[in-house]
Amino acid sequence: MPEQFDINIHMNRRAFLCRAGATIGTAALWNLLDSNSSAIAQPNSIGGHGILKQLHYPPKVKRVIQLYMAGGPSHLETFDYKPKLAEMHGQSMPDSFTKGQPIAQLQGQQLKCFGPQHAFKKCGKSGQEISEIFPLLGTLADDMCIIRSMHTEAINHDPAHTYMNTGTLISGRPSMGSWLTYGLGSDSQDLPGFVVLVSTGRFGQAQPISARQWHSGFLPSSLQGIEFRGQGDPVMYASRPSGVSAQHQRDVVEAVQNLNRLEGATVNDPEIATRIAQYELAFKMQTSVPDLMDVSKESKSTLELYGTNGGDGTFSANCLLARRLAERGVRFIQLYHRDWDHHGAIKEHVAGTAKEVDRGMYALLTDLKARGMLDDTLILWNGEFGRTPMAQGNGRDHHMKAFSVWMAGGGIKGGITHGSTDELGYNAVEDVVHVNDLHATILKQLGIDHKKLTYRFQGRDFRLTDVAGNVIEKILA
């Protein structure tokens, strides 16, 4: 039959060797495929366990919510106050800081110090210094661990996003959310294990975010992030077509699944198992997604806390949705806000952007804490890099040598500041933290040794932290 012939000519090497019986080819195949191979053990990202049968450490958290401030927030206007830089405002930047150093768009220009554009104040009992542009978040200083000594290896947006998401500058590697669902699976029966939400503000340059930032790379494609839209249908084609009953659609799905199983038995391609799982997930999401998006059962006080009734595409609405996703067992939730690229008018624009996210961040942490969920949720706030202490007109350029992030939640010490930059905020100088260190720490809080969660691809064992990374032990409770 033509159909059978078509399947056979597409038989892959694994299927051919498997059919060869007890031959040298079969023996070689099983020698090549180790316990990390998706061909032997396919991780389940839908209501099942991941590849790890036993965790390496007692887990401190079950899930991660990443608040990703795309565009490169200025550490000098947010979490790293530099009075010396304020003193030197308008003076030439000392050559000792910048000579021979990579500078994005200021290369060859006269470099002038640009002082902090907003005041800082001591917040909480811990007295952490936080910019006045975060009046609500500042009240939660005692829950936050601010890391002021971050650095990365990319000076332009897209490669820096790639580094922050995948631990490497090389495009095509799996994102952090994919690694987590690969290792741990998902606690949700009817939602993806990795969900992405994107909001856009009105200040600065809205950073384009490529979908490959949440791709699964060489891991099974079922592990890639699924973007939920903040307005309208959250997932395209999730609604059942007009005139099609649930039973009729179930019949169609089962027929397609049976055809996929027939092909899978013939060609032994792991991606067919992924296709089967994704069809099943899509069918379940037609029920689960409308319930997820329906916030009518949320209390009036909760909606007032977030300042939204949901479904309006704002960062606050996405924060409310993130809490609802966390309640339903989603493992990794990533919220992008594309409004932090402040090359000009930074005083006005950074204040405007901060206002767009301040309430949502405050509400999310407060809500999780009230529900007892902050204890087993890890919150990470970050951008892809920082901004220069030197002026770019009345703004700041990209800067990879130093920037700030903060963490909160299970197993993280609250009310502390880790690391520091020099007196002008140019270099991270004390307790320096690399992106790979950040990833290693996140994995440990989930019970994973970052050196042991690996995947063999093209003859090499890969991991999220590549060949680097050390756990930031000082910030762990």
Secondary structure as GFF3:
##gff-version 3
##sequence-region A 1 477
A	DSSP	alpha_helix	2	9	.	.	.	ID=ss1
A	DSSP	alpha_helix	13	19	.	.	.	ID=ss2
A	DSSP	alpha_helix	24	32	.	.	.	ID=ss3
A	DSSP	beta_strand	63	70	.	.	.	ID=ss4
A	DSSP	three_ten_helix	75	77	.	.	.	ID=ss5
A	DSSP	alpha_helix	83	87	.	.	.	ID=ss6
A	DSSP	alpha_helix	95	98	.	.	.	ID=ss7
A	DSSP	beta_strand	120	123	.	.	.	ID=ss8
A	DSSP	beta_strand	128	131	.	.	.	ID=ss9
A	DSSP	three_ten_helix	137	143	.	.	.	ID=ss10
A	DSSP	beta_strand	144	151	.	.	.	ID=ss11
A	DSSP	alpha_helix	157	166	.	.	.	ID=ss12
A	DSSP	alpha_helix	176	184	.	.	.	ID=ss13
A	DSSP	beta_strand	194	199	.	.	.	ID=ss14
A	DSSP	three_ten_helix	211	214	.	.	.	ID=ss15
A	DSSP	three_ten_helix	221	223	.	.	.	ID=ss16
A	DSSP	beta_strand	226	228	.	.	.	ID=ss17
A	DSSP	alpha_helix	246	267	.	.	.	ID=ss18
A	DSSP	alpha_helix	270	293	.	.	.	ID=ss19
A	DSSP	alpha_helix	300	306	.	.	.	ID=ss20
A	DSSP	alpha_helix	315	327	.	.	.	ID=ss21
A	DSSP	beta_strand	332	338	.	.	.	ID=ss22
A	DSSP	alpha_helix	346	370	.	.	.	ID=ss23
A	DSSP	three_ten_helix	374	376	.	.	.	ID=ss24
A	DSSP	beta_strand	377	382	.	.	.	ID=ss25
A	DSSP	beta_strand	386	392	.	.	.	ID=ss26
A	DSSP	beta_strand	395	399	.	.	.	ID=ss27
A	DSSP	beta_strand	403	409	.	.	.	ID=ss28
A	DSSP	beta_strand	416	418	.	.	.	ID=ss29
A	DSSP	beta_strand	420	421	.	.	.	ID=ss30
A	DSSP	beta_strand	428	430	.	.	.	ID=ss31
A	DSSP	beta_strand	433	434	.	.	.	ID=ss32
A	DSSP	alpha_helix	435	445	.	.	.	ID=ss33
A	DSSP	beta_strand	455	457	.	.	.	ID=ss34
A	DSSP	beta_strand	460	462	.	.	.	ID=ss35
A	DSSP	three_ten_helix	473	475	.	.	.	ID=ss36
###
